[in-house]
Amino acid sequence: MASKTIPRALRLSTRVAVPRRTFVSAVRARPSAATASAVRSPVVVPARGIKSIDFAGTKETVYERDDWPREKLQDYFKNDTLALIGYGSQGHGQGLNLRDNGLNVIVGVRKDGASWKEAIQDGWVPGKNLFDVETAINKGTIVMNLLSDAAQSETWPQIKPLLTKGKTLYFSHGFSPVFKDLTKVDVPTDIDVILVAPKGSGRTVRSLFREGRGINSSIAVFQDVTGNAKEKAIAMGVAVGSGYLYETTFEKEVYSDLYGERGCLMGGIHGMFLAQYEVLRERGHSPSEAFNETVEEATQSLYPLIGANGMDWMYAACSTTARRGAIDWSPKFKDALKPVFDELYTSVKTGKETQRSLDYNSQPDYRERYDKELEEIRNLEIWRAGKAVRSLRPENQK
Ligand SMILES: NC(=O)c1ccc[n+]([C@@H]2O[C@H](COP(=O)([O-])OP(=O)(O)OC[C@H]3O[C@@H](n4cnc5c(N)ncnc54)[C@H](OP(=O)(O)O)[C@@H]3O)[C@@H](O)[C@H]2O)c1
């Protein structure tokens, strides 16, 4: 469909000026009057780095990093040792950002494990700012538990007694304390427990920070013993490299996160790709055509435009043929999928998804099992066709 209709519309549409251009230039281009309202920022009421933003009629408070320049962060945490436990995706991104912000941060991981070696490669020095988990927690005042969620549960019996009064416990996911009946992570009652959950991979936490930008993160307080927990969460959010911070609760963070990644972010979208591709193949279309109409055009052209400008803009920017059909079919997909999303949310909220994750990810051979599943996905025709299509992109041609 779109290889005929949408690109042509992007070139020819007169209602919305979208001349032939790359995604980047399209994003940077000034919107036409017809679409200006779609891309205009909501009303912003600044107050010392705290903004009240109208999100489609609901006012929410957003914290931005302007209120926390580097010098202020350094002063705020001058008596703290940030003990970062685990050096996976988030540990790497948050740890390096904290270090570059000039804060006193140490890393605690299993000696001679993969993370230990990676930390050394990133310049952490054994005995100086790289320790085993127990030593790091003993030295830390703010203990950042960035182990994998399954490992947080597994190691809790060793970690809990080290979390003595006066320390702060930090998470980047509400998973462990919210589902404490399943994870057994029952936090001590005499310490602050806070959350900073970056809305993206730890690699992005790092790359955006290095570009002078900042990822968006959620912040939350699970337990406020000192009265300063929220302020600490905000300061930590900025210190690990966030640009904006949205306030939430541990429960809401974990429910929305587990739901989203199983839904539109990965599981749902993969299911939709497969369903569309299979029907195209069953109806006689070639692999390249089926892949282009399902994935390539989506990820290379339309989704970035939707991300930059919104869905109404996208509808306005495509041909009238594409627009009519897409607007007609959208409610049918919504009606078909909503019961599945409802089932998914219930499965998240009841802890079924957590139990499944804990059971699976704590098996000794879980890595090998994932490797096998990923190999099966890699070998699906759609993704083998995708590999060939990607190799044709000019930037991938040597
Ligand atoms: N990844 C993301 O995009 C993302 C985004 C937002 C929030 N989060 C949250 O951030 C937290 C950390 O996630 P992550 O993705 O960065 O984790 P990860 O990459 O899975 O990190 C695993 C870390 O846990 C350690 N580990 C695993 N099993 C262990 C055990 N039994 N004993 C001691 N250490 C063990 C690993 O050390 P070894 O190398 O020694 O095995 C490694 O340092 C989680 O709560 C996650 O939900 C993640």
The ligand as an SDF file (V2000), in Angstrom:
LIG
                    3D

 48 52  0  0  0  0  0  0  0  0999 V2000
   17.6260   -2.2340   30.4860 N   0  0  0  0  0  0  0  0  0  0  0  0
   16.7880   -1.2310   30.4060 C   0  0  0  0  0  0  0  0  0  0  0  0
   16.5470   -0.6970   29.3280 O   0  0  0  0  0  0  0  0  0  0  0  0
   16.1130   -0.6780   31.6470 C   0  0  0  0  0  0  0  0  0  0  0  0
   15.3930    0.5150   31.5300 C   0  0  0  0  0  0  0  0  0  0  0  0
   14.8370    1.0790   32.6690 C   0  0  0  0  0  0  0  0  0  0  0  0
   14.9650    0.4170   33.8780 C   0  0  0  0  0  0  0  0  0  0  0  0
   15.6470   -0.7770   33.9620 N   0  0  0  0  0  0  0  0  0  0  0  0
   15.7800   -1.4070   35.2660 C   0  0  0  0  0  0  0  0  0  0  0  0
   17.1080   -1.2120   35.7200 O   0  0  0  0  0  0  0  0  0  0  0  0
   17.5170   -2.3270   36.5190 C   0  0  0  0  0  0  0  0  0  0  0  0
   18.7690   -2.9230   35.9350 C   0  0  0  0  0  0  0  0  0  0  0  0
   18.4470   -3.4160   34.6540 O   0  0  0  0  0  0  0  0  0  0  0  0
   19.5580   -3.7140   33.5560 P   0  0  0  0  0  0  0  0  0  0  0  0
   18.8190   -3.9990   32.2740 O   0  0  0  0  0  0  0  0  0  0  0  0
   20.6000   -2.6570   33.5800 O   0  0  0  0  0  0  0  0  0  0  0  0
   20.1100   -5.0720   34.1350 O   0  0  0  0  0  0  0  0  0  0  0  0
   21.0060   -6.1160   33.4040 P   0  0  0  0  0  0  0  0  0  0  0  0
   21.6380   -5.5290   32.1850 O   0  0  0  0  0  0  0  0  0  0  0  0
   20.2130   -7.3500   33.2500 O   0  0  0  0  0  0  0  0  0  0  0  0
   22.1290   -6.1990   34.5330 O   0  0  0  0  0  0  0  0  0  0  0  0
   22.4480   -7.3300   35.0920 C   0  0  0  0  0  0  0  0  0  0  0  0
   23.4290   -7.0160   36.2160 C   0  0  0  0  0  0  0  0  0  0  0  0
   23.0190   -7.8530   37.2590 O   0  0  0  0  0  0  0  0  0  0  0  0
   24.1490   -8.6590   37.6480 C   0  0  0  0  0  0  0  0  0  0  0  0
   23.6690   -9.9580   38.0930 N   0  0  0  0  0  0  0  0  0  0  0  0
   22.8300  -10.8050   37.4540 C   0  0  0  0  0  0  0  0  0  0  0  0
   22.6130  -11.8990   38.2330 N   0  0  0  0  0  0  0  0  0  0  0  0
   23.3240  -11.7010   39.3710 C   0  0  0  0  0  0  0  0  0  0  0  0
   23.4900  -12.4310   40.5700 C   0  0  0  0  0  0  0  0  0  0  0  0
   22.8530  -13.5920   40.7610 N   0  0  0  0  0  0  0  0  0  0  0  0
   24.2950  -11.9260   41.5260 N   0  0  0  0  0  0  0  0  0  0  0  0
   24.9290  -10.7430   41.3670 C   0  0  0  0  0  0  0  0  0  0  0  0
   24.7930  -10.0020   40.2570 N   0  0  0  0  0  0  0  0  0  0  0  0
   24.0070  -10.4640   39.2800 C   0  0  0  0  0  0  0  0  0  0  0  0
   25.0100   -8.7770   36.3940 C   0  0  0  0  0  0  0  0  0  0  0  0
   26.3250   -9.0650   36.7890 O   0  0  0  0  0  0  0  0  0  0  0  0
   27.2350  -10.1560   36.0150 P   0  0  0  0  0  0  0  0  0  0  0  0
   27.7490   -9.4860   34.7910 O   0  0  0  0  0  0  0  0  0  0  0  0
   28.2470  -10.4800   37.0070 O   0  0  0  0  0  0  0  0  0  0  0  0
   26.3080  -11.2960   35.6520 O   0  0  0  0  0  0  0  0  0  0  0  0
   24.8490   -7.3650   35.8270 C   0  0  0  0  0  0  0  0  0  0  0  0
   25.7600   -6.4780   36.4260 O   0  0  0  0  0  0  0  0  0  0  0  0
   16.3370   -3.3010   36.5340 C   0  0  0  0  0  0  0  0  0  0  0  0
   15.5560   -3.0470   37.6650 O   0  0  0  0  0  0  0  0  0  0  0  0
   15.5950   -2.9230   35.2810 C   0  0  0  0  0  0  0  0  0  0  0  0
   14.2240   -3.2650   35.3120 O   0  0  0  0  0  0  0  0  0  0  0  0
   16.2260   -1.3190   32.8800 C   0  0  0  0  0  0  0  0  0  0  0  0
  1  2  1  0
  2  3  2  0
  2  4  1  0
  4  5  1  0
  4 48  2  0
  5  6  2  0
  6  7  1  0
  7  8  2  0
  8  9  1  0
  8 48  1  0
  9 10  1  0
  9 46  1  0
 10 11  1  0
 11 12  1  0
 11 44  1  0
 12 13  1  0
 13 14  1  0
 14 15  2  0
 14 16  1  0
 14 17  1  0
 17 18  1  0
 18 19  2  0
 18 20  1  0
 18 21  1  0
 21 22  1  0
 22 23  1  0
 23 24  1  0
 23 42  1  0
 24 25  1  0
 25 26  1  0
 25 36  1  0
 26 27  1  0
 26 35  1  0
 27 28  2  0
 28 29  1  0
 29 30  1  0
 29 35  2  0
 30 31  1  0
 30 32  2  0
 32 33  1  0
 33 34  2  0
 34 35  1  0
 36 37  1  0
 36 42  1  0
 37 38  1  0
 38 39  2  0
 38 40  1  0
 38 41  1  0
 42 43  1  0
 44 45  1  0
 44 46  1  0
 46 47  1  0
M  CHG  2   8   1  16  -1
M  END
$$$$
